[in-house]
Amino acid sequence: MRAENKDIIPYRINQARVSRGMSLADLADLIGVTKQAVSQFETGKNNPLDSTLNRIASVLHYSPEFFRKPVPTNSSMASGVFFRSKKTARQKDLNAAEMKIEILREIDDYLSQYIDFPPVNFPKADYIYDGSFPLDNSSIESYARELRDYWNLGNGPINNLMNIVQKNGIIVSSTHFRLEKMDGLSEWYNNKPYIFMSRDKDTNCRIRFGIAHELGHLLMHAGNVPKEDLFKKNIHLQLEDEANRFASAFLLPKDSFSKDVFGSSIDHFIQLKAKWKVSISAMIYRCKTLHLLSENQIRYLNSQMTQRAYWRHEPLDSDMPVERPFAHKQAIKLLLENDIIQPSDFVNSIGCMSDELEEYCCLEKGTLSSKSQGQIVQLRPR
């Protein structure tokens, strides 16, 4: 095959394919070439013709410019990626999500050329990881309490967790993974923490617990757990359990939450949910781990959850406003309103289609094809 495009970046073809959860054979069938030809495109042994590249771009829903964009230099400061997923999640789905967080980093790099985002204000836990010994409850409770103290959150309900994490320099995005068994992922990269959440199961309590879960990974595990251990099922399950316990302790501090639990009425827990903005199921589990209720009371609450079909949809789920990431959204609107960039500048620089970029950045549909903007909270241009 004749090579027409010397400037094509082979890794970008691999990145685009994997981000869509496709195999080599899947892409080959859709663009009308052999599996071996796609492999050669991705390894740089051969370059696709213009017509083939356009088919690749169309099938994978990226612009042709994406495949010519240089890849950022890998950093030795990158931690492993922590996935909040069920143990039956497919590896190709995990790989797809990991590619999406790479693109999120590039979006953040682009915007950081123009915008001073809040500096990172986030601690690291000082313990020595040992894969054979899970963290004990007292240590996890202590780390959750220390993070609350570090951010001066007090001991009561957290009003808007999304606001707090972004103001402390954590980059957050959310998108439709369309992966039933994937809820989110996180990593440290170049000394900056990233959290990427799924919108597929979109209730505020679920999102808040997911953010707190990822904070647990970023605080306790990132930089401590070797990357190769993250792919071991027993280690993955251990880390997920520790992050879940951290999220419970962070959102529902032992001392203050305990004082609010007066009995085992499901209606009482609906009232607690309105106050603490944590799901009823998570609060029941927290009561169990803290021994706030007897086994019979826990059993009764669980039976009430089943009888009322609350495991699938809890009271207040549809009433609570969903906390959305806003930092990148504000930054883009500020740049567009001040004519610092045009929508096409941003779209072409990242290489994603405008509709997908709008989703990455939580923008209203049409923002990157229209300049009708509203007033925003200030972010200071460089």
N, C-alpha and C positions, 0 to 999 in steps of 0.2 A: 504494500500500500504506500502510495506516495505521500510524503510528509509536506503539508503546505503551511502548517502553523508552527513555526519554530518556538514561539513564545508561550505555548500552552504549558501549564503547570500540571504534570501528571497527578500529583497528590490531590489536586482540586477535583479531578474526576472521581477518584476514590472517595474523597470526603463527601461529595454530593451524592454518590450512589449509596454509601453506607448510611448517610443521614436520612435516606428514604426507606431504609430497611430492605434494600434490594440485594440479591446475590449477583455475582458476575453473570450467571445464566439469565437471570431475570432481565437485566439491562440489555444484554445481547439480543434476547428475543424481541424486545420492544423497539430497538433501533435497527434491527435487521443485519447484524453482524454475528460473528462467532464469539463464543465465550473467550477463546484464546485472544481474539483481537481486542476485546475489552481489557483483558489482563495486560496486554502489551501497551495499551493506552495509559493504564494506571502505573505501570513501571517505567514508562518513558522509552521503551524499546521502539515504539512507533507512535506517530501522532495521527489523530483522526483528520480526515478531510473536513473542509469547512461545512459541507452538507451534513456530515456525520456528527460534527460537534454541535450543529444546530439541533439535530434530532436529540442528542444527549441532553442539551439544555432544555428543550421542550418537555421531554419525558420526565426529567428530574426537577423541573420547575425552578431553574436557575437561569440567570441571564448568561449569554456567551462570555461577557466580561469576567464573570466569576472564575472561569477556567484559566484566565490569564493573570489573575491577581497573585502577586508574590505571597508566600506563606510566611507568617511571622516566625522569627527565630524561636526555637524551643528554649524554655528556661529551665535551668537546674533547680529553680526554686518552686517548680510545680509539684503539688502534692498529688496523690492519687485521687480519682473521682469516687465519691461516695454516692451510691445509688439507694434511694428509698424505693425498694421494689420487693415484690413477693419472690420467694425462692424458686418459683416455677417460671419466672420471667425468662424469655428467650434471650440468648446472648446477642442476637442481631438487633434486638430492641434496645438493649443496654448500649451497644455500639452506636446506634442511631442517636440516642440521647446524648452520648458523649460528643458526637460530632456537632450537635446543636449548641452545646455549651462552648465549643471552640468558636463558633460563629458569634455567639454572644460576647465573647472576649474581644473579638475584632470590632464589633459594634461599639463596645465601650472604649477601645483604643482610639477609634475614629473620633468619637465625641469628646474624648479627653484632650484632643488637640485644641479644642476651642473652649471647653468648659472646665472650671475647677469644681470637681465634685467634692463632697465632704471627705476629709482624710479618714483613713482606717483607724478606728478606735475600738479595738477588739483584743482581748487577752488570749493567751495560750495556756493550756493546763500543763503543769510541770510534773508529769509522772512518766515513769519508764514503762513502755508497753511490753506486755508479755502475753502472747496469743493464747497461752494455756490457762490464764487466770483472768476471768472477767472482772471488771470493776465492781466493787461492792456498792451497795445502796448508799451507805454513808458518804462515800467519796463522790458519787454522782450528785447526791443532795447538796454536798458542799460546793461542787463546781457550779451548779445551778444558782445557788445563793450568791456565790462570788460574782457571777455575771450580772445578776440583778444589782448588786452593790456597785459594780464597776460602772454601770449605766445609770445609777441613782434611780432605780425603779421602785424602790420601796418594797413592801411585802403584800400589796393588794393586787387586784386585777389589772392586767395590762390593757390599756385602752386601744391603741392602734400599734400592733407589733410591726407591721410593714413599715410604718413611718419611722419607728425607732431604729430598725436595722439599717435602713437606707441613710438615715442621718448619721449613723456611725460608720459609714463608708463601705457597707456591704452591698455589692451589686446584685440586684434581684430582677429576674424576669420570669414570665410565665407564658406558656403556649400550650396549644392542644397537641400533646404527644400522640394522642390516639392509640395509646398503648394501655390496655386494661390493667396490666400488672406493674405499672410504673407511675410513681407519684411525684418524684423529684430527684434532684441530684445536687451535689455541691463540691467545691474544691477551693483550695488556695492556689493562686497563680501569680507569680511576680509580686508576692507579698500583698495580694489583694484577695479577699474572699468573695466567692460567687455562689449564688443560690439560684437554681432554675427549677421552677415549680410547674406541675401539670395543671391545666384548666379542665381536664376531662371530668373530674368529680369535684365540682366547684361550689363548695359551701364555705362560709367564712371560718367556721370552727375547724374544718379539715385543713384549710390553707394555713391557719395560725399554728396548728399542731405540726404541720409539715415544716414550717419555717423554724419552729423551736427544735424539731428533730434535727434539721440540718445545722442549726447552731451547735447542737451537741457534737455532731461530727467535726465541725470546724474548730471547736474549742478543744475537744478531748482527743480526737483521732488523727486529724490532718498533721502530717509531719512526724507523727509517732508510729503509725502503722505502715510497714513496708508495702509498697504497691503490689508486690506479688501476693501478699496475704489477702488482699481485697477480693481476689478471685477464688479463694478457698471457701466453700459453702459454710463450713462450720464457723470460720472467722467472720464471714459476712453476717450470719445469723446472730453471732455474739455482738457485733458492732451495732446492728440494727436494734437489738434489745436494749443496749446501753443508751443509744440515742433516743429511743422511745421513753426510757425511764428518765432521762435528762429532760425531755420535753414536758413530761408530767410534772416533774419537780420545779421546772422553771415557770410554767404557767399556773401551777397550783401549789404555792409554797406550803410546806407542811404545817407550820404554826398557824398561819392565817386561814388557810382553807379548812383546817380541822375544826376551827371555831364556828364555821358556817354550817357544818353538817349536823342536823338535829335529828334525823330519822331516815327511814327507808321508803318514804312516799315518793312515787315517781313524779308527782306534781311538785314536790319540794325540789327535786333535781332539775325540773324545768326552770324554776325560779333561780337556782344556782347557775344554770347555763346562761340566763340573761345577764347575770352579774359578772361571771368569770369568762364568758365567751369561749367556753370549752365544751365539747360534746358531752352528752349525758353518759355515753358509753365510756369515754375516757375518765370521767369523774368517778364512775362506778369502779373502774379498775384502780384508780388512785385510792379510793376508800379501802379497797381490798388490800393493796400493798401496804397501806399505813395502818391497817387493822382498826379502822374507824368504825366499821360495822361488823356484825357477826356473820358467820357463814350463812346462816338462815336468812339474814337480811339481804345479803348479796344475792343469794339464790332467788329471793322474792323479787328483787329489782330486775334481775335478768329475765325472769318469767314475765314480768310486766312489759319489758322491752319487746319480748317475743309476741305477747298477746296483742299489743298495740302496733306491731309492725314498725317499731322505732329503729330497728337495726339498719333498715334501708333508708328511712327518711325520718329524722327527728323533728319534734316541735321547734319552731323558731328558725329552722334551716333556711326557709324561704324569706324570712323577715329580716335577718341580719344583713346589713350592707357588706359586700365583699371588699376586703382590703386589697387594693391593686398596687403593683409597683408603679412609681411615678417619676423617678429621677431621670431616666432616659427620655420619657415622654416630655417632661418639662424642658429638658435640654434641647431636644429637636425643635420644639415649638419656639423656644427663644431664638434659636439660630435662624429659623425660617422667618419669624416676624421681623427680625433685624436685618434681613437680606444678607446674612453672613454666608449661608449656603442656600442652594436651591434644592427642591426635592430630588431632582435628577442627580445632583452631586452625591447625595447620600446613597441613593439606590445604586448608582453605578460604582461607587467606591466599595460597597459591601458585596454587591453581586447577587443578592437575593431579589426576588420579585417584590414589588412594593407592598402587596397584600401580606406577604409573610413578614416583611420588616415591620409593618404596622402591628402585627401580632407580637413579634419579639419585644417591641417597645411600648406595647399597650396603647397604641394610638388609635384614634377613631378612624374607621374605614374612610378612605379617600384623602387622608391627610397628606400623603406623599404624592398625590396626583392633583391636589388642590391646595391653595394657600389661604383658605379661610380658617384663621386661627383665633382662639380666645385668649383672654388674659390668664396668666399663669403666675405661680409663685416664683420669685426671682432666683435665678442661678447666674453667677457672675461670669461673663465671657472673659477669656484670657486677654 
